[in-house]
């Protein structure tokens, strides 16, 4: 009898998982349809509502089997790449909107009073705290690999609002590190969009970061003319490369232009976040503990000295 009860309960649990996965996949597909029907993905009430709900759903904690069922949904797999592209476009518009708004001094705090300090206006960005938390996690991971503070960092795919770079520079020049030292730090922000570079550079000047070592250049990630030698750390943004195969090609190309022994750091997704960002198979993953930022990603660190000798990072081109 106990065996039969367990069998029945197992069947019920599995059916419950399937029902939940079907409901989640349907909600994501409905959001995809609504986003696709919009004329623009620039910030606005409808776009904000749809993306907030989508991010909240994809950042929710779910049973691993439920996640696999959702990601295995054939209707969802057919639109997954386009959904990621739309999320990437919407994120670019959101960052550009905020960067220009802060620089133009139109940003007001919740009380409606204009904040004269650029940093205060920047901190009003909805996800600023998330970036600060992510940078703390990532620096801790980087410090386990390096034996000295990185004097130079290149960040590829920095975008119009390079919050990661801003937080990295602040942490490296003002925050504590395992060696108890503070040294000059240079962070080179790299983006293929000339508008993103111009917008982010203007904001960095407002924040007083250019004189602290923040630099900018426009380039494609796979441009052979982009020389990454001399950078002990190169970071690749999660939105650079929309599939596993694209990321593999970019990682190999980038690594070929780096010093041997330097490290290549990339963010990728886990769980349902794979609907928003592609996953990168890596040598080492650092997943935030429970309670960390709802938008937190997985961190992968590669040693360039023997990077990708197997010739492949993974098999799945969609997840």
N, C-alpha and C positions, 0 to 999 in steps of 0.2 A: 504493500500500500504506500509506504514511504517513497518507493521508487516511482510509482505512478504520480504521486503528488508533486514530486520534484520535476517529473517530465512535463506535467501540465503547467507548472509554474514557469519552467523554461520556455515552453511554447508561448505562454502569455507575455513573458518578458520580451521575447523576440518580436512578437506581433506589436507590442507597445513601441519598441524601437523603430520598427518599420513605419508605423503610423506617424511617429514623431519626425523621422527623417523625411517622409513624404510631405508633411506639413511645412517643414523648414525649407525644403527644396522649392515647394510651391510658392512660398512667400518670397524667396530670393528671385524666382522667375517672374513673379508679378512686379517686383521692384524693377527688375531689368526692363520689362515691357514699358513701365511708366517712364523710366529714364530715357529709353529709346524714343519715346513719343515727344519728348521735350525739344524745343527749338534750340535751347542753349543749356549748358551745364554750369554756367556761371552762378555764383551764390545768389540765392533768392529763397523765398519761403518754401516753395515746392521742392526745389533741389535740396535745400537744407533738411527738410523733413524726411525725404526719401533716403538720403545718405546717412543721416543720424540713425534712422531705424535699421538700415542695412548694416552699418558698423556695429550697432548694439547687438544685433542678431548674430553676426559673425564673430563677435568677441565673447559671446556667451559660452559658458563652460558646458560641454556636452560629452556624453559617453562616446568613447573612441569608436565604437561600432556604429553609432548613429552618425558620427562625422564621416566615416568611410561610406556609409550608405548614401549620405547627401552628395558627397563628392563623386560617387559612382553613378549618380542619376544621369541617364543618357540625355534627357532634355537639358539638364543643367550643363553637362559637359559640352554640349553643342554651342552654348553661348558664353562659356566661361571666359574665353580669351577676350571677347568683345566686352563683357562685363568689366573685366580688369582694366581694359583700355578706357572705358567710360569713367571708372573710378579714378584712374590716373589723370585723365583730363580734368575731372571735377576738382581733384586735389590741387592740380596746377592752378586752376582758376581761383580757388580759395586762397592759396598762398599768395598769388599775385595780387589779389584784391586786398588782403591784409597788409602786405608789404607796402603797396602804394598808399594805402590809407594811413598807415603809421607814419610814413615818410612825409605825407602831405599835411600831417598834423590835424587830421580830421577825427582821430580816434578819441572817444570819450569813455570815461569809466561808467559803471552801472548807474551812478547817481546823475549822469548827464553832464558832469563837469569835465572839461578838457584837461588831460594830464600833460603838463609841460615836459616831463621827462620821457625821453624816447623808450627807455627800458620799461617804465611803468606802462606805456602804451603797448609795448611788445608783450608784456606779461598778461595783458588782457586777452591775448589770443587763446581760444578755448582749450587747445591741447599743449600749451607751453609747459605745464607741469609734467605732462607725459614725456616730453622730450628731455627734460632735466633728469627724470628718473631713468629713462633709457640710457642716457649718456653715462650716468653713474654705474649702471650695470655693465655697459660695454667697456668703460675704462677699467673696471675691475678685471674683466676678462682679458683685456689687452695687457694689463700689468702682470698677469700670470705668464705671459709669453715673453714680453720684453724684459730686459734687465736694466733699463734706464728710461727716463721720460722721453717720449718721442719729440724731437725738436722740429720735425716737419711732418705734416699730414696732408695728403691729397684727398679731397672728397669729390667723387664723380657722381654727377646727377644731383647737384646741390639745390637746384630749383630757385624760384624767386624769393623764397623765405627760408634760408638755410639755417633752421633752428638747431640742427645737430651741430653744425660747425660753430655757431655762436656759443652754444653750451659747452662744447669741447674746449674752445679757446678760453672761456671763463674758468672752467675747471682746471685746465692745465696751467694757467698763469696765476690764478688766485686760490684754487682749492688745494687741499692736502693730497699728497701722493705717497706711495710706500717708501720713497727715498728721502722725504722731508725737504726736497729741494724745489726751487722755482727757477726755470730757465726760459730764455726767449723761445717762443713757439711760432711757427709759421703754418698757417692753414690755407691751402690753395683750393678754392671752390671752382669746380669745373662743371659746366653745363653746355649743352648744344644750343640752347636758346639764347640768342643775343639779348632779347628782352628780359629774360630771367636774370642774366648776368648784370645788366644795367640796373635793374630794379633792386636786386639784392646788394649790389655794391653801394648804391645810394643809401640804403637803409643801414648798412654796416658803418658808413661814414657818420650817420646820425648817432649811432650807438658808440662811437669812439673806438671801433674795433679795427679799422684799417691801420691806424698807427700802432696797434698792438700786434700786428702780424697777419691780418686777414687779407687775402689776395683773391683775385678773380680772373678767370680766363674762359673763353668760349671754345669748346671743342667737343667732337663726338668721342664717346668712350673708346671706340675701336680705331680712332685715327692714329696711324703709325707715327705721325709727327708729334704726338703727345708724349713727351719724355717724362717718365716717372722715376727715373734714377735719382737717388739722393733722398727719397722719401722712405723712411723706415716703416711707415704705415700708410696704406692706401685703402680708402673706404669706398664701397660701391653701394649706392642707394637701392632700396628694395624695389623701386619702380623701374630701374634700368634693366631692360630685358624682360619680356612678358612670358617667356616659356623656359623650360629647363634647357633646351638645346641652345636658345639664344644666350642664356646666361653662361653656359659652358663655353661658347665661342668667345664671349666677352671676357670671361675670366682668363682664358688662355691668352688672348690678345693683350690684356692688361698686364698679366704676369710676365709676358715676354719683354715688357718695357720697364720692369722693375729690377731693383738690385736683388741678387741672390741673398736669401736670408731675411728679406723684408717680409712683412705680413700684409695680407690682403683680407680685409674685413668686409663682410656683406651681411645685410639684414635679409631675412626671408620670413616666410609665414609658417604657422602651425595651426592645426585644428581647422575650424571653419574660416579662419583668416585667409586660407588659401583661395577663397573665392575673391578676395580683394588683392592679394599679392601672390606671386608665384613662389613655390618652395625651391630652395637651393640645397642640394645634397652637399654636405661639407665634412671636413675632417673633424671639427669639434663644434658642438652646438651648446649654447648657453641659453636655457629657457628660464624666464623669470619665474620666481616662486609664486605660489598662490597669493593673491592680494596685490600683485604688481599691476602696472598700468593695463587697462583693458585693451589698449591698442598695441601692447608690447609684442615684439616679434622675436624670432629666433636669431641668434647671432652665430655666424660661421666664420672661423678664422683659418686661413690657409697660410702655410709656410711656403714661400715662393721657391725655396731651394729645391724642393722635390714635388712641385705642384703638378697634379694631374698626370702623373707618369702612366697611370692606367689608361688614360685617353678618354675617360668618361666619368662624369659625376653622378649619373643616375640614369634610370631607364624611362621614367614616366615623363612625357613631354607636356602634360597638362597640369598635374598637381603642383 
